[in-house]
Amino acid sequence: MQTIQADAATAADRIVALILAGGAGRRFGSDKAAVAIDGRTSLERVVAAARPSVGAIYVIGGSGPLPPGVTARVDDRFPGAGPLQAILSGWAVAADAGAETDAIVIACDQPLIQPAAIALLAAPLAAQFDGRIPRLEGHAQPLIGRYRARARVRLDQAWAQGGRSMRGAIAALRIEWLEADALRAAGIEPERLADFDTGDDLRRLMEMAPDGDG
């Protein structure tokens, strides 16, 4: 069974969180980042989960007030063109603010994500890998993943060559996959990595949340 130790002493100041908040939310019908769940918005929950494991937090896209702990909001370079450009938009600003950094990508509509999941992504990564991404039931989850600074060059190349799919872009990367058993070994419920696109999705997520979750 794959196991990875989430090291609390990881160099968090060399990792940034890029939280994707620019989707139109057409299927949901409103801004998913602003959805209130037990007194906190989905975005507030994601920021709170990420804060202990990273040195800076950038929210890409969206509008409205930012939760405490967010470093800055970054505009999409190409609004509506998908998550790959959003990731590159935020990462470029983070890199301009200091040294090249690794990035942990999270979507704003993952309100049940656990701090332990972010800590696991932030844990030391073997030198041969460009990133660490969950793979659930055989499906890569590239919008909840950790990417080395050097991976930004390849993602930029994918975009420049007409690539728009994040799943397609990561094909050029050497990925350490986090299977469900590795997540559970670290005390993480894989189901809590899910996002929501509809009201029914959100209701299903909240049904799996422990009483008093928040």
VMD Tcl script that draws the C-alpha trace (Angstrom):
set ca {
  {0.00 0.00 0.00}
  {1.30 3.46 -0.92}
  {2.02 5.64 2.10}
  {3.35 9.18 2.29}
  {4.20 10.93 5.53}
  {2.79 14.45 5.67}
  {5.73 16.28 7.27}
  {4.63 19.18 9.45}
  {8.07 20.71 9.01}
  {7.70 21.09 5.25}
  {9.03 24.35 3.82}
  {5.62 25.98 3.50}
  {7.11 29.33 2.57}
  {8.26 27.78 -0.72}
  {4.74 26.62 -1.65}
  {1.81 28.77 -2.69}
  {-1.86 27.87 -2.96}
  {-3.66 28.78 -6.17}
  {-7.41 28.70 -5.55}
  {-9.50 28.69 -8.72}
  {-12.57 30.90 -8.36}
  {-13.25 32.21 -11.86}
  {-15.78 29.72 -13.18}
  {-19.11 31.12 -14.30}
  {-21.09 28.59 -12.23}
  {-23.66 28.25 -15.01}
  {-24.85 24.79 -13.96}
  {-25.01 25.80 -10.30}
  {-26.75 29.07 -11.06}
  {-24.64 31.39 -8.91}
  {-21.11 32.08 -7.70}
  {-19.94 28.84 -6.10}
  {-17.19 30.56 -4.11}
  {-19.84 32.59 -2.26}
  {-22.11 29.68 -1.32}
  {-22.59 29.71 2.45}
  {-22.21 26.37 4.22}
  {-22.77 26.32 7.98}
  {-21.89 29.98 8.28}
  {-18.81 30.04 6.02}
  {-18.52 30.37 2.27}
  {-17.03 27.61 0.19}
  {-14.04 29.86 -0.53}
  {-13.52 30.59 3.17}
  {-13.47 26.87 3.90}
  {-10.90 26.15 1.19}
  {-8.67 29.03 2.33}
  {-8.82 27.83 5.94}
  {-7.82 24.30 4.89}
  {-4.86 25.56 2.85}
  {-3.50 28.21 5.21}
  {-1.44 25.95 7.55}
  {0.50 24.33 4.69}
  {1.47 27.20 2.39}
  {3.35 30.48 2.50}
  {0.90 32.48 0.37}
  {-2.59 32.09 -1.05}
  {-3.74 33.53 -4.38}
  {-7.37 33.45 -5.49}
  {-7.65 33.45 -9.27}
  {-10.72 35.04 -10.78}
  {-14.03 35.80 -9.17}
  {-15.09 38.89 -7.27}
  {-16.23 40.02 -3.87}
  {-14.48 40.18 -0.50}
  {-11.52 37.90 0.17}
  {-11.27 35.77 3.31}
  {-8.53 36.50 5.85}
  {-5.23 34.93 4.91}
  {-5.48 35.50 1.15}
  {-2.42 37.22 -0.28}
  {-4.11 38.63 -3.37}
  {-6.74 38.09 -6.02}
  {-5.36 37.56 -9.53}
  {-7.33 38.25 -12.70}
  {-7.62 35.51 -15.30}
  {-5.46 36.28 -18.31}
  {-8.13 34.72 -20.51}
  {-11.46 34.74 -18.64}
  {-13.65 31.78 -19.45}
  {-10.82 29.82 -21.08}
  {-10.58 27.18 -18.36}
  {-8.45 26.19 -15.41}
  {-5.10 25.81 -17.19}
  {-4.89 29.52 -17.99}
  {-6.14 30.35 -14.48}
  {-3.36 28.31 -12.91}
  {-0.75 29.94 -15.12}
  {-2.19 33.40 -14.37}
  {-1.91 32.94 -10.62}
  {1.43 31.17 -10.73}
  {3.02 33.97 -12.79}
  {1.99 36.56 -10.19}
  {3.24 34.37 -7.35}
  {6.58 33.90 -9.09}
  {6.89 37.65 -9.72}
  {6.39 38.24 -6.00}
  {9.47 36.21 -5.07}
  {11.47 33.11 -5.86}
  {10.05 30.38 -8.07}
  {7.72 28.32 -5.93}
  {5.84 25.07 -6.03}
  {2.07 25.47 -6.26}
  {-0.86 23.62 -4.78}
  {-3.95 23.98 -6.94}
  {-7.39 23.81 -5.35}
  {-10.84 24.69 -6.68}
  {-13.06 27.02 -4.67}
  {-15.93 24.53 -4.85}
  {-14.30 21.84 -2.69}
  {-15.74 22.95 0.66}
  {-15.08 19.71 2.52}
  {-11.39 19.48 1.70}
  {-9.44 18.66 4.86}
  {-6.31 20.50 6.03}
  {-4.66 17.07 6.15}
  {-5.18 16.71 2.40}
  {-3.34 19.97 1.72}
  {-0.59 18.97 4.16}
  {-0.17 15.68 2.31}
  {0.18 17.47 -1.01}
  {2.74 19.83 0.56}
  {4.85 17.03 2.05}
  {8.36 16.51 0.59}
  {8.25 15.25 -2.99}
  {10.90 12.93 -4.43}
  {13.20 14.70 -6.89}
  {12.09 12.68 -9.92}
  {8.49 13.88 -9.72}
  {7.01 17.07 -11.19}
  {3.87 16.86 -9.13}
  {1.58 14.93 -6.77}
  {-2.06 14.43 -7.72}
  {-4.89 12.27 -6.35}
  {-6.16 9.56 -8.65}
  {-9.55 8.27 -7.61}
  {-11.19 5.26 -9.23}
  {-8.62 5.53 -11.99}
  {-9.32 9.20 -12.74}
  {-6.68 11.92 -12.28}
  {-7.77 14.94 -10.24}
  {-5.43 17.68 -11.53}
  {-7.42 20.53 -9.96}
  {-6.41 19.34 -6.51}
  {-2.69 18.79 -6.85}
  {0.82 19.98 -6.07}
  {3.13 21.03 -8.90}
  {6.84 21.77 -8.78}
  {8.06 25.17 -9.93}
  {9.69 23.56 -12.97}
  {6.32 22.18 -14.10}
  {5.14 25.70 -14.88}
  {7.36 25.79 -17.96}
  {5.73 22.66 -19.38}
  {2.23 23.87 -18.60}
  {3.05 27.17 -20.30}
  {4.28 25.24 -23.32}
  {1.09 23.21 -23.42}
  {-0.98 26.41 -23.42}
  {1.20 28.03 -26.10}
  {0.73 24.95 -28.28}
  {-3.04 25.21 -28.07}
  {-3.63 22.89 -25.13}
  {-6.61 23.88 -23.01}
  {-7.23 20.74 -20.97}
  {-5.44 20.44 -17.64}
  {-5.62 16.66 -17.91}
  {-3.93 16.87 -21.28}
  {-1.30 19.30 -20.02}
  {-0.17 17.06 -17.16}
  {0.56 14.22 -19.60}
  {4.03 15.75 -20.05}
  {4.70 15.68 -16.29}
  {6.08 12.93 -14.08}
  {3.38 12.54 -11.46}
  {3.35 10.82 -8.11}
  {-0.19 9.52 -7.89}
  {-2.09 9.55 -4.62}
  {-4.41 6.58 -4.69}
  {-7.35 6.27 -2.32}
  {-5.48 3.93 0.02}
  {-2.68 6.50 0.51}
  {-5.24 9.15 1.33}
  {-7.00 6.96 3.85}
  {-3.64 5.99 5.43}
  {-3.08 9.70 6.07}
  {-6.52 10.09 7.67}
  {-8.09 11.70 4.59}
  {-11.51 10.75 3.27}
  {-11.20 10.67 -0.55}
  {-14.86 11.57 -0.94}
  {-14.20 14.94 0.68}
  {-12.07 16.01 -2.28}
  {-15.21 16.24 -4.41}
  {-16.43 19.50 -5.91}
  {-19.96 20.59 -6.74}
  {-21.50 21.75 -10.00}
  {-25.19 21.58 -9.10}
  {-27.40 21.98 -6.07}
  {-27.75 18.20 -5.90}
  {-23.96 17.83 -5.85}
  {-23.75 20.24 -2.92}
  {-26.47 18.43 -0.99}
  {-24.63 15.13 -1.46}
  {-21.43 16.68 -0.18}
  {-23.08 18.05 2.92}
  {-24.73 14.69 3.62}
  {-21.26 13.14 3.94}
  {-19.96 15.91 6.20}
  {-19.70 15.03 9.89}
  {-22.17 16.74 12.21}
  {-20.82 20.14 13.09}
  {-18.32 20.13 10.25}
  {-17.00 23.56 9.66}
}
mol new
graphics top color blue
foreach p $ca { graphics top sphere $p radius 0.5 }
foreach p [lrange $ca 0 end-1] q [lrange $ca 1 end] { graphics top cylinder $p $q radius 0.2 }
display resetview
